[in-house]
Amino acid sequence: MGIAVIKLVSTSAKDVVAIASQIKSIAVSLNVKSKGPVPLPTHTISQTVRKNPGKTGSHTFERWEMRIHKRLIEIDGSEQALRQVMRIPVPDNVQIEISLS
């Protein structure tokens, strides 16, 4: 086959690391060549909002921040390994993108 590139994206770093370790253990158990997980840059989304929407009162602000964590894993595209990767239970906040090349 080819090489399967698996990209994991989530707002929870703990969930991304857990899924990446499961994929890595599948590759090790099946003796499939693998690279990663490579941590990609964390994207930070910040939003500043005024607490009091009216004209009167103090000018106080709240700062909200959301971080998006990403990992990249490459494994050889053996059919058995990819089937086991597809069976991993994935939480709702984790997105998996698999591309074959």
Secondary structure by P-SEA (a helix, b strand, c coil): cbbbbbbbbcccaaaaaaaaaaaaaaaaaaccccccccccbbbbbbbbbbccccccccbbbbbbbbbbbbbbbbccccaaaaaaaaaccccccbbbbbbcc
